Amino acid sequence: MNDFGAAEINWTSAYEKLEPGDLKAWVLYRTGLSQQRLGKWEAADDTFAQVEKEFPKSEPAARAATHRGARAFYVQVAAFSSPQPAEKLVATLRGQGYPVGRYEKKEKGCNW
């Protein structure tokens, strides 16, 4: 659980032993996810591209496409009904050295 280094090794090892098919597509996709969790962004992109190339129109390929290009993870720490408390928290977190983004839902999309 949460040992993405071991997961990457095990998924890669399993992939080589599988017959072509749906299971192999999922294993390759999970390899890419493990690489992302380890911060191996370019390797993950390559793996996701491989899923899309080798298993086009599959569910793992569709999911892989949504993960390509990621270079960070984001965590929502709060939700507010008015902007003032949100701005206060943003200032506090920035003061502690955290990179902070703010998402505000608008009628026609969102604003960061």
PDB file as gemmi writes it, atoms N, CA and C in Angstrom:
CRYST1    1.000    1.000    1.000  90.00  90.00  90.00 P 1                      
ATOM      1  N   MET A   1       0.835  -1.170   0.000  1.00  0.00           N  
ATOM      2  CA  MET A   1       0.000   0.000   0.000  1.00  0.00           C  
ATOM      3  C   MET A   1       0.888   1.245   0.000  1.00  0.00           C  
ATOM      4  N   ASN A   2       0.719   2.050  -1.003  1.00  0.00           N  
ATOM      5  CA  ASN A   2       1.452   3.300  -1.160  1.00  0.00           C  
ATOM      6  C   ASN A   2       2.959   3.125  -1.339  1.00  0.00           C  
ATOM      7  N   ASP A   3       3.407   1.929  -1.656  1.00  0.00           N  
ATOM      8  CA  ASP A   3       4.817   1.701  -1.988  1.00  0.00           C  
ATOM      9  C   ASP A   3       4.907   1.694  -3.512  1.00  0.00           C  
ATOM     10  N   PHE A   4       4.930   2.892  -4.070  1.00  0.00           N  
ATOM     11  CA  PHE A   4       4.857   3.020  -5.521  1.00  0.00           C  
ATOM     12  C   PHE A   4       6.123   2.558  -6.226  1.00  0.00           C  
ATOM     13  N   GLY A   5       7.245   2.579  -5.542  1.00  0.00           N  
ATOM     14  CA  GLY A   5       8.482   2.049  -6.117  1.00  0.00           C  
ATOM     15  C   GLY A   5       8.366   0.551  -6.354  1.00  0.00           C  
ATOM     16  N   ALA A   6       7.896  -0.173  -5.338  1.00  0.00           N  
ATOM     17  CA  ALA A   6       7.693  -1.618  -5.483  1.00  0.00           C  
ATOM     18  C   ALA A   6       6.598  -1.907  -6.500  1.00  0.00           C  
ATOM     19  N   ALA A   7       5.553  -1.093  -6.488  1.00  0.00           N  
ATOM     20  CA  ALA A   7       4.465  -1.286  -7.442  1.00  0.00           C  
ATOM     21  C   ALA A   7       4.962  -1.149  -8.876  1.00  0.00           C  
ATOM     22  N   GLU A   8       5.780  -0.127  -9.130  1.00  0.00           N  
ATOM     23  CA  GLU A   8       6.308   0.064 -10.482  1.00  0.00           C  
ATOM     24  C   GLU A   8       7.106  -1.162 -10.921  1.00  0.00           C  
ATOM     25  N   ILE A   9       7.955  -1.665 -10.052  1.00  0.00           N  
ATOM     26  CA  ILE A   9       8.765  -2.853 -10.374  1.00  0.00           C  
ATOM     27  C   ILE A   9       7.872  -4.056 -10.637  1.00  0.00           C  
ATOM     28  N   ASN A  10       6.893  -4.274  -9.769  1.00  0.00           N  
ATOM     29  CA  ASN A  10       6.018  -5.441  -9.916  1.00  0.00           C  
ATOM     30  C   ASN A  10       5.123  -5.350 -11.143  1.00  0.00           C  
ATOM     31  N   TRP A  11       4.561  -4.156 -11.398  1.00  0.00           N  
ATOM     32  CA  TRP A  11       3.727  -4.002 -12.589  1.00  0.00           C  
ATOM     33  C   TRP A  11       4.550  -4.229 -13.853  1.00  0.00           C  
ATOM     34  N   THR A  12       5.756  -3.673 -13.890  1.00  0.00           N  
ATOM     35  CA  THR A  12       6.628  -3.838 -15.064  1.00  0.00           C  
ATOM     36  C   THR A  12       6.982  -5.297 -15.283  1.00  0.00           C  
ATOM     37  N   SER A  13       7.291  -5.997 -14.215  1.00  0.00           N  
ATOM     38  CA  SER A  13       7.623  -7.419 -14.305  1.00  0.00           C  
ATOM     39  C   SER A  13       6.421  -8.228 -14.784  1.00  0.00           C  
ATOM     40  N   ALA A  14       5.253  -7.923 -14.259  1.00  0.00           N  
ATOM     41  CA  ALA A  14       4.037  -8.651 -14.648  1.00  0.00           C  
ATOM     42  C   ALA A  14       3.693  -8.392 -16.110  1.00  0.00           C  
ATOM     43  N   TYR A  15       3.877  -7.165 -16.558  1.00  0.00           N  
ATOM     44  CA  TYR A  15       3.520  -6.781 -17.920  1.00  0.00           C  
ATOM     45  C   TYR A  15       4.203  -7.672 -18.955  1.00  0.00           C  
ATOM     46  N   GLU A  16       5.467  -7.934 -18.740  1.00  0.00           N  
ATOM     47  CA  GLU A  16       6.243  -8.736 -19.691  1.00  0.00           C  
ATOM     48  C   GLU A  16       5.720 -10.169 -19.800  1.00  0.00           C  
ATOM     49  N   LYS A  17       5.055 -10.659 -18.775  1.00  0.00           N  
ATOM     50  CA  LYS A  17       4.614 -12.055 -18.737  1.00  0.00           C  
ATOM     51  C   LYS A  17       3.185 -12.271 -19.198  1.00  0.00           C  
ATOM     52  N   LEU A  18       2.466 -11.193 -19.470  1.00  0.00           N  
ATOM     53  CA  LEU A  18       1.053 -11.302 -19.821  1.00  0.00           C  
ATOM     54  C   LEU A  18       0.843 -11.437 -21.319  1.00  0.00           C  
ATOM     55  N   GLU A  19      -0.225 -12.136 -21.663  1.00  0.00           N  
ATOM     56  CA  GLU A  19      -0.659 -12.207 -23.063  1.00  0.00           C  
ATOM     57  C   GLU A  19      -1.319 -10.877 -23.409  1.00  0.00           C  
ATOM     58  N   PRO A  20      -1.245 -10.474 -24.688  1.00  0.00           N  
ATOM     59  CA  PRO A  20      -1.908  -9.230 -25.088  1.00  0.00           C  
ATOM     60  C   PRO A  20      -3.398  -9.273 -24.732  1.00  0.00           C  
ATOM     61  N   GLY A  21      -3.903  -8.141 -24.306  1.00  0.00           N  
ATOM     62  CA  GLY A  21      -5.320  -8.068 -23.974  1.00  0.00           C  
ATOM     63  C   GLY A  21      -5.593  -7.013 -22.921  1.00  0.00           C  
ATOM     64  N   ASP A  22      -6.836  -7.044 -22.440  1.00  0.00           N  
ATOM     65  CA  ASP A  22      -7.312  -6.033 -21.509  1.00  0.00           C  
ATOM     66  C   ASP A  22      -6.478  -5.966 -20.232  1.00  0.00           C  
ATOM     67  N   LEU A  23      -6.122  -7.116 -19.677  1.00  0.00           N  
ATOM     68  CA  LEU A  23      -5.346  -7.136 -18.437  1.00  0.00           C  
ATOM     69  C   LEU A  23      -3.988  -6.469 -18.630  1.00  0.00           C  
ATOM     70  N   LYS A  24      -3.379  -6.717 -19.768  1.00  0.00           N  
ATOM     71  CA  LYS A  24      -2.079  -6.120 -20.058  1.00  0.00           C  
ATOM     72  C   LYS A  24      -2.193  -4.592 -20.162  1.00  0.00           C  
ATOM     73  N   ALA A  25      -3.291  -4.126 -20.740  1.00  0.00           N  
ATOM     74  CA  ALA A  25      -3.520  -2.679 -20.838  1.00  0.00           C  
ATOM     75  C   ALA A  25      -3.634  -2.058 -19.457  1.00  0.00           C  
ATOM     76  N   TRP A  26      -4.374  -2.706 -18.561  1.00  0.00           N  
ATOM     77  CA  TRP A  26      -4.535  -2.190 -17.205  1.00  0.00           C  
ATOM     78  C   TRP A  26      -3.221  -2.192 -16.439  1.00  0.00           C  
ATOM     79  N   VAL A  27      -2.412  -3.219 -16.608  1.00  0.00           N  
ATOM     80  CA  VAL A  27      -1.133  -3.293 -15.911  1.00  0.00           C  
ATOM     81  C   VAL A  27      -0.207  -2.166 -16.377  1.00  0.00           C  
ATOM     82  N   LEU A  28      -0.184  -1.913 -17.667  1.00  0.00           N  
ATOM     83  CA  LEU A  28       0.650  -0.824 -18.182  1.00  0.00           C  
ATOM     84  C   LEU A  28       0.158   0.530 -17.653  1.00  0.00           C  
ATOM     85  N   TYR A  29      -1.148   0.716 -17.620  1.00  0.00           N  
ATOM     86  CA  TYR A  29      -1.732   1.939 -17.081  1.00  0.00           C  
ATOM     87  C   TYR A  29      -1.344   2.126 -15.612  1.00  0.00           C  
ATOM     88  N   ARG A  30      -1.441   1.061 -14.826  1.00  0.00           N  
ATOM     89  CA  ARG A  30      -1.076   1.137 -13.399  1.00  0.00           C  
ATOM     90  C   ARG A  30       0.417   1.425 -13.226  1.00  0.00           C  
ATOM     91  N   THR A  31       1.241   0.952 -14.154  1.00  0.00           N  
ATOM     92  CA  THR A  31       2.666   1.278 -14.129  1.00  0.00           C  
ATOM     93  C   THR A  31       2.845   2.788 -14.256  1.00  0.00           C  
ATOM     94  N   GLY A  32       2.124   3.388 -15.193  1.00  0.00           N  
ATOM     95  CA  GLY A  32       2.193   4.836 -15.379  1.00  0.00           C  
ATOM     96  C   GLY A  32       1.740   5.599 -14.149  1.00  0.00           C  
ATOM     97  N   LEU A  33       0.679   5.128 -13.507  1.00  0.00           N  
ATOM     98  CA  LEU A  33       0.222   5.785 -12.283  1.00  0.00           C  
ATOM     99  C   LEU A  33       1.284   5.716 -11.190  1.00  0.00           C  
ATOM    100  N   SER A  34       1.922   4.567 -11.060  1.00  0.00           N  
ATOM    101  CA  SER A  34       2.982   4.418 -10.057  1.00  0.00           C  
ATOM    102  C   SER A  34       4.129   5.379 -10.350  1.00  0.00           C  
ATOM    103  N   GLN A  35       4.481   5.514 -11.622  1.00  0.00           N  
ATOM    104  CA  GLN A  35       5.551   6.437 -11.999  1.00  0.00           C  
ATOM    105  C   GLN A  35       5.177   7.878 -11.652  1.00  0.00           C  
ATOM    106  N   GLN A  36       3.928   8.239 -11.874  1.00  0.00           N  
ATOM    107  CA  GLN A  36       3.506   9.593 -11.508  1.00  0.00           C  
ATOM    108  C   GLN A  36       3.640   9.817 -10.009  1.00  0.00           C  
ATOM    109  N   ARG A  37       3.211   8.861  -9.218  1.00  0.00           N  
ATOM    110  CA  ARG A  37       3.274   9.012  -7.762  1.00  0.00           C  
ATOM    111  C   ARG A  37       4.716   9.169  -7.279  1.00  0.00           C  
ATOM    112  N   LEU A  38       5.640   8.631  -8.056  1.00  0.00           N  
ATOM    113  CA  LEU A  38       7.061   8.746  -7.720  1.00  0.00           C  
ATOM    114  C   LEU A  38       7.682  10.030  -8.276  1.00  0.00           C  
ATOM    115  N   GLY A  39       6.887  10.823  -8.992  1.00  0.00           N  
ATOM    116  CA  GLY A  39       7.409  12.051  -9.585  1.00  0.00           C  
ATOM    117  C   GLY A  39       8.207  11.820 -10.847  1.00  0.00           C  
ATOM    118  N   LYS A  40       8.071  10.639 -11.436  1.00  0.00           N  
ATOM    119  CA  LYS A  40       8.742  10.322 -12.708  1.00  0.00           C  
ATOM    120  C   LYS A  40       7.809  10.736 -13.841  1.00  0.00           C  
ATOM    121  N   TRP A  41       7.628  12.035 -13.986  1.00  0.00           N  
ATOM    122  CA  TRP A  41       6.615  12.580 -14.878  1.00  0.00           C  
ATOM    123  C   TRP A  41       6.823  12.187 -16.338  1.00  0.00           C  
ATOM    124  N   GLU A  42       8.059  12.294 -16.830  1.00  0.00           N  
ATOM    125  CA  GLU A  42       8.318  11.973 -18.243  1.00  0.00           C  
ATOM    126  C   GLU A  42       8.168  10.483 -18.504  1.00  0.00           C  
ATOM    127  N   ALA A  43       8.636   9.651 -17.591  1.00  0.00           N  
ATOM    128  CA  ALA A  43       8.472   8.201 -17.745  1.00  0.00           C  
ATOM    129  C   ALA A  43       6.990   7.846 -17.747  1.00  0.00           C  
ATOM    130  N   ALA A  44       6.226   8.483 -16.875  1.00  0.00           N  
ATOM    131  CA  ALA A  44       4.778   8.231 -16.831  1.00  0.00           C  
ATOM    132  C   ALA A  44       4.128   8.640 -18.140  1.00  0.00           C  
ATOM    133  N   ASP A  45       4.511   9.796 -18.681  1.00  0.00           N  
ATOM    134  CA  ASP A  45       3.967  10.224 -19.971  1.00  0.00           C  
ATOM    135  C   ASP A  45       4.275   9.211 -21.058  1.00  0.00           C  
ATOM    136  N   ASP A  46       5.502   8.696 -21.060  1.00  0.00           N  
ATOM    137  CA  ASP A  46       5.876   7.689 -22.056  1.00  0.00           C  
ATOM    138  C   ASP A  46       5.038   6.419 -21.893  1.00  0.00           C  
ATOM    139  N   THR A  47       4.833   6.013 -20.649  1.00  0.00           N  
ATOM    140  CA  THR A  47       4.045   4.806 -20.393  1.00  0.00           C  
ATOM    141  C   THR A  47       2.594   5.020 -20.807  1.00  0.00           C  
ATOM    142  N   PHE A  48       2.019   6.180 -20.469  1.00  0.00           N  
ATOM    143  CA  PHE A  48       0.639   6.456 -20.868  1.00  0.00           C  
ATOM    144  C   PHE A  48       0.503   6.507 -22.387  1.00  0.00           C  
ATOM    145  N   ALA A  49       1.500   7.072 -23.069  1.00  0.00           N  
ATOM    146  CA  ALA A  49       1.483   7.096 -24.536  1.00  0.00           C  
ATOM    147  C   ALA A  49       1.523   5.671 -25.093  1.00  0.00           C  
ATOM    148  N   GLN A  50       2.283   4.807 -24.455  1.00  0.00           N  
ATOM    149  CA  GLN A  50       2.361   3.412 -24.870  1.00  0.00           C  
ATOM    150  C   GLN A  50       1.008   2.721 -24.704  1.00  0.00           C  
ATOM    151  N   VAL A  51       0.320   3.002 -23.600  1.00  0.00           N  
ATOM    152  CA  VAL A  51      -1.022   2.436 -23.390  1.00  0.00           C  
ATOM    153  C   VAL A  51      -1.940   2.862 -24.531  1.00  0.00           C  
ATOM    154  N   GLU A  52      -1.909   4.148 -24.856  1.00  0.00           N  
ATOM    155  CA  GLU A  52      -2.765   4.670 -25.919  1.00  0.00           C  
ATOM    156  C   GLU A  52      -2.424   4.067 -27.280  1.00  0.00           C  
ATOM    157  N   LYS A  53      -1.147   3.857 -27.530  1.00  0.00           N  
ATOM    158  CA  LYS A  53      -0.709   3.317 -28.815  1.00  0.00           C  
ATOM    159  C   LYS A  53      -1.036   1.828 -28.942  1.00  0.00           C  
ATOM    160  N   GLU A  54      -0.725   1.057 -27.910  1.00  0.00           N  
ATOM    161  CA  GLU A  54      -0.888  -0.396 -27.980  1.00  0.00           C  
ATOM    162  C   GLU A  54      -2.326  -0.859 -27.732  1.00  0.00           C  
ATOM    163  N   PHE A  55      -3.103  -0.039 -27.024  1.00  0.00           N  
ATOM    164  CA  PHE A  55      -4.468  -0.446 -26.661  1.00  0.00           C  
ATOM    165  C   PHE A  55      -5.468   0.673 -26.965  1.00  0.00           C  
ATOM    166  N   PRO A  56      -5.497   1.128 -28.224  1.00  0.00           N  
ATOM    167  CA  PRO A  56      -6.386   2.247 -28.560  1.00  0.00           C  
ATOM    168  C   PRO A  56      -7.851   1.878 -28.316  1.00  0.00           C  
ATOM    169  N   LYS A  57      -8.621   2.864 -27.963  1.00  0.00           N  
ATOM    170  CA  LYS A  57     -10.066   2.722 -27.728  1.00  0.00           C  
ATOM    171  C   LYS A  57     -10.406   1.869 -26.506  1.00  0.00           C  
ATOM    172  N   SER A  58      -9.415   1.594 -25.662  1.00  0.00           N  
ATOM    173  CA  SER A  58      -9.676   0.835 -24.434  1.00  0.00           C  
ATOM    174  C   SER A  58      -9.907   1.812 -23.285  1.00  0.00           C  
ATOM    175  N   GLU A  59     -10.506   1.334 -22.221  1.00  0.00           N  
ATOM    176  CA  GLU A  59     -10.692   2.159 -21.030  1.00  0.00           C  
ATOM    177  C   GLU A  59      -9.352   2.615 -20.444  1.00  0.00           C  
ATOM    178  N   PRO A  60      -8.346   1.713 -20.328  1.00  0.00           N  
ATOM    179  CA  PRO A  60      -7.046   2.193 -19.833  1.00  0.00           C  
ATOM    180  C   PRO A  60      -6.442   3.291 -20.707  1.00  0.00           C  
ATOM    181  N   ALA A  61      -6.628   3.207 -22.023  1.00  0.00           N  
ATOM    182  CA  ALA A  61      -6.100   4.244 -22.921  1.00  0.00           C  
ATOM    183  C   ALA A  61      -6.812   5.569 -22.692  1.00  0.00           C  
ATOM    184  N   ALA A  62      -8.116   5.529 -22.511  1.00  0.00           N  
ATOM    185  CA  ALA A  62      -8.872   6.754 -22.250  1.00  0.00           C  
ATOM    186  C   ALA A  62      -8.420   7.389 -20.940  1.00  0.00           C  
ATOM    187  N   ARG A  63      -8.214   6.581 -19.927  1.00  0.00           N  
ATOM    188  CA  ARG A  63      -7.750   7.105 -18.643  1.00  0.00           C  
ATOM    189  C   ARG A  63      -6.309   7.627 -18.743  1.00  0.00           C  
ATOM    190  N   ALA A  64      -5.470   6.907 -19.486  1.00  0.00           N  
ATOM    191  CA  ALA A  64      -4.076   7.326 -19.654  1.00  0.00           C  
ATOM    192  C   ALA A  64      -4.007   8.709 -20.289  1.00  0.00           C  
ATOM    193  N   ALA A  65      -4.888   8.956 -21.245  1.00  0.00           N  
ATOM    194  CA  ALA A  65      -4.897  10.259 -21.918  1.00  0.00           C  
ATOM    195  C   ALA A  65      -5.165  11.394 -20.941  1.00  0.00           C  
ATOM    196  N   THR A  66      -5.954  11.146 -19.917  1.00  0.00           N  
ATOM    197  CA  THR A  66      -6.263  12.205 -18.951  1.00  0.00           C  
ATOM    198  C   THR A  66      -5.119  12.456 -17.982  1.00  0.00           C  
ATOM    199  N   HIS A  67      -4.179  11.522 -17.885  1.00  0.00           N  
ATOM    200  CA  HIS A  67      -3.064  11.663 -16.943  1.00  0.00           C  
ATOM    201  C   HIS A  67      -1.797  12.227 -17.586  1.00  0.00           C  
ATOM    202  N   ARG A  68      -1.711  12.131 -18.913  1.00  0.00           N  
ATOM    203  CA  ARG A  68      -0.500  12.630 -19.568  1.00  0.00           C  
ATOM    204  C   ARG A  68      -0.343  14.119 -19.360  1.00  0.00           C  
ATOM    205  N   GLY A  69       0.901  14.527 -19.135  1.00  0.00           N  
ATOM    206  CA  GLY A  69       1.215  15.941 -18.975  1.00  0.00           C  
ATOM    207  C   GLY A  69       1.184  16.438 -17.544  1.00  0.00           C  
ATOM    208  N   ALA A  70       0.752  15.609 -16.618  1.00  0.00           N  
ATOM    209  CA  ALA A  70       0.706  16.031 -15.215  1.00  0.00           C  
ATOM    210  C   ALA A  70       2.123  16.247 -14.693  1.00  0.00           C  
ATOM    211  N   ARG A  71       2.294  17.282 -13.912  1.00  0.00           N  
ATOM    212  CA  ARG A  71       3.595  17.582 -13.327  1.00  0.00           C  
ATOM    213  C   ARG A  71       3.501  17.927 -11.850  1.00  0.00           C  
ATOM    214  N   ALA A  72       2.321  17.711 -11.269  1.00  0.00           N  
ATOM    215  CA  ALA A  72       2.139  17.997  -9.849  1.00  0.00           C  
ATOM    216  C   ALA A  72       0.822  17.391  -9.389  1.00  0.00           C  
ATOM    217  N   PHE A  73       0.647  17.347  -8.094  1.00  0.00           N  
ATOM    218  CA  PHE A  73      -0.603  16.923  -7.491  1.00  0.00           C  
ATOM    219  C   PHE A  73      -1.173  18.099  -6.724  1.00  0.00           C  
ATOM    220  N   TYR A  74      -2.476  18.165  -6.672  1.00  0.00           N  
ATOM    221  CA  TYR A  74      -3.144  19.252  -5.981  1.00  0.00           C  
ATOM    222  C   TYR A  74      -4.038  18.687  -4.890  1.00  0.00           C  
ATOM    223  N   VAL A  75      -4.111  19.433  -3.794  1.00  0.00           N  
ATOM    224  CA  VAL A  75      -4.919  19.027  -2.663  1.00  0.00           C  
ATOM    225  C   VAL A  75      -5.834  20.186  -2.281  1.00  0.00           C  
ATOM    226  N   GLN A  76      -7.118  19.903  -2.165  1.00  0.00           N  
ATOM    227  CA  GLN A  76      -8.042  20.922  -1.677  1.00  0.00           C  
ATOM    228  C   GLN A  76      -7.980  20.912  -0.161  1.00  0.00           C  
ATOM    229  N   VAL A  77      -7.695  22.053   0.432  1.00  0.00           N  
ATOM    230  CA  VAL A  77      -7.576  22.119   1.888  1.00  0.00           C  
ATOM    231  C   VAL A  77      -8.799  22.741   2.550  1.00  0.00           C  
ATOM    232  N   ALA A  78      -9.638  23.416   1.779  1.00  0.00           N  
ATOM    233  CA  ALA A  78     -10.820  24.040   2.361  1.00  0.00           C  
ATOM    234  C   ALA A  78     -11.795  24.453   1.264  1.00  0.00           C  
ATOM    235  N   ALA A  79     -13.007  24.767   1.686  1.00  0.00           N  
ATOM    236  CA  ALA A  79     -14.032  25.324   0.800  1.00  0.00           C  
ATOM    237  C   ALA A  79     -14.762  26.407   1.579  1.00  0.00           C  
ATOM    238  N   PHE A  80     -14.991  27.534   0.940  1.00  0.00           N  
ATOM    239  CA  PHE A  80     -15.618  28.668   1.607  1.00  0.00           C  
ATOM    240  C   PHE A  80     -16.775  29.186   0.768  1.00  0.00           C  
ATOM    241  N   SER A  81     -17.734  29.800   1.437  1.00  0.00           N  
ATOM    242  CA  SER A  81     -18.874  30.378   0.727  1.00  0.00           C  
ATOM    243  C   SER A  81     -18.661  31.856   0.397  1.00  0.00           C  
ATOM    244  N   SER A  82     -17.613  32.437   0.951  1.00  0.00           N  
ATOM    245  CA  SER A  82     -17.288  33.833   0.636  1.00  0.00           C  
ATOM    246  C   SER A  82     -15.775  33.964   0.461  1.00  0.00           C  
ATOM    247  N   PRO A  83     -15.338  34.967  -0.282  1.00  0.00           N  
ATOM    248  CA  PRO A  83     -13.911  35.066  -0.603  1.00  0.00           C  
ATOM    249  C   PRO A  83     -13.001  35.500   0.550  1.00  0.00           C  
ATOM    250  N   GLN A  84     -13.506  36.214   1.535  1.00  0.00           N  
ATOM    251  CA  GLN A  84     -12.634  36.750   2.581  1.00  0.00           C  
ATOM    252  C   GLN A  84     -11.897  35.662   3.371  1.00  0.00           C  
ATOM    253  N   PRO A  85     -12.576  34.635   3.883  1.00  0.00           N  
ATOM    254  CA  PRO A  85     -11.828  33.607   4.606  1.00  0.00           C  
ATOM    255  C   PRO A  85     -10.869  32.837   3.698  1.00  0.00           C  
ATOM    256  N   ALA A  86     -11.244  32.695   2.438  1.00  0.00           N  
ATOM    257  CA  ALA A  86     -10.366  32.008   1.487  1.00  0.00           C  
ATOM    258  C   ALA A  86      -9.081  32.799   1.300  1.00  0.00           C  
ATOM    259  N   GLU A  87      -9.183  34.106   1.135  1.00  0.00           N  
ATOM    260  CA  GLU A  87      -7.994  34.949   0.964  1.00  0.00           C  
ATOM    261  C   GLU A  87      -7.109  34.901   2.202  1.00  0.00           C  
ATOM    262  N   LYS A  88      -7.717  34.849   3.362  1.00  0.00           N  
ATOM    263  CA  LYS A  88      -6.944  34.771   4.602  1.00  0.00           C  
ATOM    264  C   LYS A  88      -6.149  33.467   4.660  1.00  0.00           C  
ATOM    265  N   LEU A  89      -6.797  32.349   4.286  1.00  0.00           N  
ATOM    266  CA  LEU A  89      -6.097  31.061   4.289  1.00  0.00           C  
ATOM    267  C   LEU A  89      -4.992  31.037   3.235  1.00  0.00           C  
ATOM    268  N   VAL A  90      -5.261  31.592   2.068  1.00  0.00           N  
ATOM    269  CA  VAL A  90      -4.235  31.670   1.014  1.00  0.00           C  
ATOM    270  C   VAL A  90      -3.012  32.409   1.539  1.00  0.00           C  
ATOM    271  N   ALA A  91      -3.233  33.534   2.194  1.00  0.00           N  
ATOM    272  CA  ALA A  91      -2.118  34.322   2.730  1.00  0.00           C  
ATOM    273  C   ALA A  91      -1.349  33.534   3.791  1.00  0.00           C  
ATOM    274  N   THR A  92      -2.077  32.843   4.654  1.00  0.00           N  
ATOM    275  CA  THR A  92      -1.425  32.044   5.704  1.00  0.00           C  
ATOM    276  C   THR A  92      -0.565  30.949   5.096  1.00  0.00           C  
ATOM    277  N   LEU A  93      -1.120  30.207   4.140  1.00  0.00           N  
ATOM    278  CA  LEU A  93      -0.376  29.102   3.520  1.00  0.00           C  
ATOM    279  C   LEU A  93       0.832  29.610   2.741  1.00  0.00           C  
ATOM    280  N   ARG A  94       0.658  30.702   2.014  1.00  0.00           N  
ATOM    281  CA  ARG A  94       1.798  31.281   1.292  1.00  0.00           C  
ATOM    282  C   ARG A  94       2.881  31.725   2.269  1.00  0.00           C  
ATOM    283  N   GLY A  95       2.467  32.280   3.403  1.00  0.00           N  
ATOM    284  CA  GLY A  95       3.414  32.699   4.433  1.00  0.00           C  
ATOM    285  C   GLY A  95       4.200  31.533   5.008  1.00  0.00           C  
ATOM    286  N   GLN A  96       3.623  30.337   4.928  1.00  0.00           N  
ATOM    287  CA  GLN A  96       4.297  29.127   5.403  1.00  0.00           C  
ATOM    288  C   GLN A  96       5.117  28.459   4.302  1.00  0.00           C  
ATOM    289  N   GLY A  97       5.128  29.078   3.112  1.00  0.00           N  
ATOM    290  CA  GLY A  97       5.963  28.577   2.029  1.00  0.00           C  
ATOM    291  C   GLY A  97       5.291  27.607   1.073  1.00  0.00           C  
ATOM    292  N   TYR A  98       3.987  27.430   1.185  1.00  0.00           N  
ATOM    293  CA  TYR A  98       3.289  26.513   0.285  1.00  0.00           C  
ATOM    294  C   TYR A  98       2.899  27.220  -1.004  1.00  0.00           C  
ATOM    295  N   PRO A  99       3.056  26.529  -2.134  1.00  0.00           N  
ATOM    296  CA  PRO A  99       2.538  27.104  -3.379  1.00  0.00           C  
ATOM    297  C   PRO A  99       1.016  26.956  -3.359  1.00  0.00           C  
ATOM    298  N   VAL A 100       0.321  28.046  -3.498  1.00  0.00           N  
ATOM    299  CA  VAL A 100      -1.129  28.038  -3.329  1.00  0.00           C  
ATOM    300  C   VAL A 100      -1.814  28.531  -4.594  1.00  0.00           C  
ATOM    301  N   GLY A 101      -2.850  27.832  -4.972  1.00  0.00           N  
ATOM    302  CA  GLY A 101      -3.731  28.272  -6.041  1.00  0.00           C  
ATOM    303  C   GLY A 101      -5.128  28.354  -5.474  1.00  0.00           C  
ATOM    304  N   ARG A 102      -5.936  29.170  -6.061  1.00  0.00           N  
ATOM    305  CA  ARG A 102      -7.306  29.325  -5.584  1.00  0.00           C  
ATOM    306  C   ARG A 102      -8.254  29.066  -6.734  1.00  0.00           C  
ATOM    307  N   TYR A 103      -9.214  28.232  -6.500  1.00  0.00           N  
ATOM    308  CA  TYR A 103     -10.232  27.898  -7.494  1.00  0.00           C  
ATOM    309  C   TYR A 103     -11.523  28.561  -7.077  1.00  0.00           C  
ATOM    310  N   GLU A 104     -12.099  29.307  -7.993  1.00  0.00           N  
ATOM    311  CA  GLU A 104     -13.376  29.959  -7.717  1.00  0.00           C  
ATOM    312  C   GLU A 104     -14.339  29.601  -8.825  1.00  0.00           C  
ATOM    313  N   LYS A 105     -15.420  28.954  -8.468  1.00  0.00           N  
ATOM    314  CA  LYS A 105     -16.404  28.543  -9.468  1.00  0.00           C  
ATOM    315  C   LYS A 105     -17.181  29.764  -9.931  1.00  0.00           C  
ATOM    316  N   LYS A 106     -17.199  29.933 -11.222  1.00  0.00           N  
ATOM    317  CA  LYS A 106     -17.960  31.020 -11.844  1.00  0.00           C  
ATOM    318  C   LYS A 106     -19.056  30.383 -12.683  1.00  0.00           C  
ATOM    319  N   GLU A 107     -19.974  31.176 -13.161  1.00  0.00           N  
ATOM    320  CA  GLU A 107     -21.065  30.625 -13.968  1.00  0.00           C  
ATOM    321  C   GLU A 107     -20.563  30.000 -15.266  1.00  0.00           C  
ATOM    322  N   LYS A 108     -19.525  30.548 -15.861  1.00  0.00           N  
ATOM    323  CA  LYS A 108     -19.002  30.032 -17.134  1.00  0.00           C  
ATOM    324  C   LYS A 108     -17.628  29.460 -16.945  1.00  0.00           C  
ATOM    325  N   GLY A 109     -17.443  28.546 -16.016  1.00  0.00           N  
ATOM    326  CA  GLY A 109     -16.144  27.914 -15.840  1.00  0.00           C  
ATOM    327  C   GLY A 109     -15.545  28.209 -14.483  1.00  0.00           C  
ATOM    328  N   CYS A 110     -14.239  28.279 -14.454  1.00  0.00           N  
ATOM    329  CA  CYS A 110     -13.570  28.502 -13.181  1.00  0.00           C  
ATOM    330  C   CYS A 110     -12.469  29.536 -13.354  1.00  0.00           C  
ATOM    331  N   ASN A 111     -12.004  30.024 -12.236  1.00  0.00           N  
ATOM    332  CA  ASN A 111     -10.967  31.040 -12.226  1.00  0.00           C  
ATOM    333  C   ASN A 111      -9.896  30.625 -11.234  1.00  0.00           C  
ATOM    334  N   TRP A 112      -8.655  30.496 -11.679  1.00  0.00           N  
ATOM    335  CA  TRP A 112      -7.546  30.168 -10.761  1.00  0.00           C  
ATOM    336  C   TRP A 112      -6.847  31.429 -10.377  1.00  0.00           C  
TER     337      TRP A 112                                                      
END                                                                             
